[in-house]
Amino acid sequence: MTDINDSFDATSRWWPVRRNSQARTAKTTVHAPAREWRRRFTWKLAATDLSIIVVVCSAGALALPGRTPETMIKVVDVAIFWMILLALYRTRSPQRIGAGAMEYKRVVDATVVTAGWTAMALVLTGSLDARWMFVVVFPVGLAALLSARWLWRRWLTRQSSVSGHFLSRVVVVGRSSDIHYVTERLSQHSGAAYKVVGAVYDEDVVPGHGAPYPQRAGLQTLENVVASTGADAVIVAGSLRDGSEAVKNLGWRLEESRTQIILVSSLTNVAGPRIRMRPVEGLPLMHVDLPNFDGGHHVVKRMMDILLSTVALLVLLPVFAALAIIVKKDSPGPVFFAQQRVGRSGEPFKMYKFRSMVVDAEARLEALKDQNEGHGHLFKLKNDPRVTHVGRWMRKYSLDELPQLLNVLKGDMSLVGPRPPLASEVAQYERETVRRLYIKPGVTGLWQTRGRNDLPMDESIRLDLYYVENWSVTGDIMIMWRTVKVMIKPEGAY
């Protein structure tokens, strides 16, 4: 009598045969230390979130006048609901923690939704001081949650540098050029999220460059590399020679070892917020939203610019006065320097800075052009003789750029955006580069936090274009925070 599984074997070669132990492929045993370490870390995050919410809600409840057992129960309900939403929004998902803005954004979203549903419940039931909840409990709780995530991320970074612990140990698979691109990006910007422990080339030979991890040629070696390196994920860097069929086969081959597959999108300048997946009848459709250059998000951005620049100007007024006196005494000439730059839609505007060069700096530029150390058509010179003694110090800590807050308040610039270009730069823009002018230039941006003057021109343009098409309010806040750190520990500023 013929077994039904035998008929499947004969008629459908693609059918996954799991009839008995002899039919199964050999199971690859992988000891993945990052997997267990990551699990313990997420439990620490959960315990921290719970502790913060319990403390904040308890303090809020104890401070309520005329509290009753009913109000205490409602506060407990709010705390439980808050924790549930943090879990439902996957704020501790391994794909989001450790790097990028999404972790912080999800914490904010979960907290805002908690506050919204709490407001609706209080309107219907009452008996709890809603003002206290929304003025104190939720703002303080959100600030504490975000601060705790930032501190944990700092701890992760120290663990990766001191103890070699990472959230994921990955093997990168693909063609030589794709592997090089992905490994370079991960080494520069992934923090403690990913550590490359191996590379498997979809080619017949391994390229001649060395690497501090195993490199193998041919996808048939992948399981051995994963097992020997203890990797818990495989990054497919770009397209493979056998196309989507190769990715499907990789998934089948790695499922026994519970090794995750991560696909690098070919849309390298499109960020996660613009990408949505929608499966239709087994067909995974990737929706890519168009960039948004106006509308409600930009209204929020402008409101944030006005509020923060006004506060910053008021707080920094004594600093402005001190710097003005120092500049005036250091060298003859005006305190401020105004230079014409190109803003949104190609509109020119005067950008203000504290003067950091001698008065005749522009006239002396021609004699120094052959010493240019800048990239492309930008003139940069580390030991520029035109820079004053005070100017060199101000440039190091970006203090000369503080008057640009006036440009932000006027509406010429934004707090975060692409680097404000000169008219001579814009005249040499290629077709794609013109997209930098689709939104307002910024006092700071990705270029400011990634090396500034040390960046090659093509990398600076890439970062600006990436920001223009993928900016978000949460991302802006993170960039401003990183800018403060860069000002304290300058890099690439001269």
Residue, then its C-alpha position, 0 to 999 in steps of 0.5 A: m500500500t502506498d503511503i500518501n507522503d510517498s505520492f507527494d514525494a513523487t509528484s511535488r518536488w517542492w513539498p517539504v518532506r517531514r515523514n520521518s527522521q531519515a527524510r529530514t535534513a540534518k539539524t544544525t545546532v547553533h549556540a547563539p549567545a547573543r540570543e540568550w543575552r538579548r532575551r535577558f536584556t529585554w527582561k531588564l527593559a520590561a522591569t525598568d518600564l514597570s518600575i517607572i510606571v509603578v513609581v510615577c502612578s503611585a506618586g500621582a495617586l498619593a498626591l491626589p487630594g481626597r483619594t478613595p479606594e476607587t481612585m487608587i484602583k483606577v490608577v492601578d488600571v492606568a498603570i496596567f494599561w500603560m504596560i500592556l500598550l508598551a508591549l502591544y506597540r513592541t517597544r522592546s522588540p529586538q528589531r527596534i531596541g538598541a539603535g535608531a529612533m523607532e524605539y523612542k517613537r514607539v514609547v511615545d506612541a504607546t504613552v500618548v495612546t494610553a493618555g488618550w484612552t485614559a482621558m476617554a475613560l475619565v470623561l465617562t466615569g470621573s472620580l479622578d483628577a484628570r488634570w493631575m494625570f495629564v499635567v504630571v503623571f504622563p509627562v513625567g512618566l514619558a520623560a522617565l521612560l525615554s531617559a531610561r531607554w537612553l541610559w540602557r542604550r548607553w549601557l549597551t554601547r559600553q557592553s559592546s566595546v568592553s565585553g563584546h556583547f551585542l543584541s545580534r551576531v550576524v552573518v552577511v550574505g551577498r555579492s562582494s560590493d553589497i557585503h562591503y556596503v552593509t558591513e561598513r554601515l553597520s560598523q559605523h552606525s549600528g551601535a550595539a545592535y549588530k555585530v558582523v561575525g562572518a560573511v558568505y559570498d554569493e560568488d565562486v571565490v572570496p575577495g582578496h580583502g581581509a576581515p576579522y571574521p570568517q569569509r566563505a565563498g558559496l551559499q552552501t557554506l552558510e550553515n557551517v559559518v552560522a554554527s561556527t560563529g554562533a550567529d543568530a541572524v543572517i543579513v541578505a545584502g542585496s539580490l542573490r544570483d538565484g533571486s527570490e528562490a535563493v532567499k526562500n531556500l535560505g529560510w528553509r535551510l536556517e529554520e531548524s537553527r532558529t536563525q533569523i533572516i534580515l533582508v536589506s532593502s534595495l531602496t537604500n534612501v527610504a526609511g521604515p516610516r515610509i514602508r508598509m507591508r500588506p500581504v494579499e493572497g500570499l503575495p507580500l506587497m511593499h507600499v512605499d509612501l511618497p515623501n511629504f514636503d508640506g502638510g500637518h507634519h511640517v506645521v508641527k515642525r514649524m511650531m517646534d522651531i518657533l517654540l524651541s528657538t524662542v526658549a533657546l534665545l532667551v536662555l542663551l541671551p547671557v551667552f550671546a552677550a559674552l560672546a559678542i564682547i569676546v569677538k569684539k575685543d579679539s579682532p577689529g570688525p563687526v560682531f556678526f557675520a551675515q552670508q547669503r545662503v540658499g533656502r527652501s525652493g532656491e530662495p536666498f536668505k542671509m544666514y547669521k553667525f558670530r564672526s570667526m574670521v578676519v574682516d578681509a577673509e573673502a578677499r584672501l580666499e583666492a590665495l588659499k584655494d590651492q591648499n583646499e582640504g575640503h571635499g568637492h567644491l567646498f573650501k575647507l582648511k583645518n589651519d585656515p590663517r583667516v580664522t581668528h584665535v577666538g573664532r577657532w575656539m568658537r568653531k570647535y564647539s559650534l558656538d559661532e552658529l548660535p545666531q542661526l537661531l534668529n534665522v529659525l525664528k524668522g522662518d528662513m531655517s529650521l532647527v534640523g534640516p539639510r546643510p544650508p548651501l552657498a549659491s555657488e554650490v547650488a549652481q553645481y548641483e546635479r539633478e538629484t541633489v536639487r532635492r536638498l532644497y525641498i525643505k528648509p535648511g537646518v542649524t543642525g542635521l545628520w551631517q552635523t552628527r556624522g563628522r561634519n567637515d570630515l565627511p566626503m561630499d557624496e556622503s554629505i549629500r546622501l545624508d541630506l537627501y535621506y533626511v529630506e525624504n524621511w524626516s520625522v519629529t522623533g528623528d529631529i529630537m534625536i538629532m538635536w540631542r546628538t548635536v548637544k553631545v557633538m558640541i561637548k565632544p567635537e568631531g570634524a569641526y574646524 
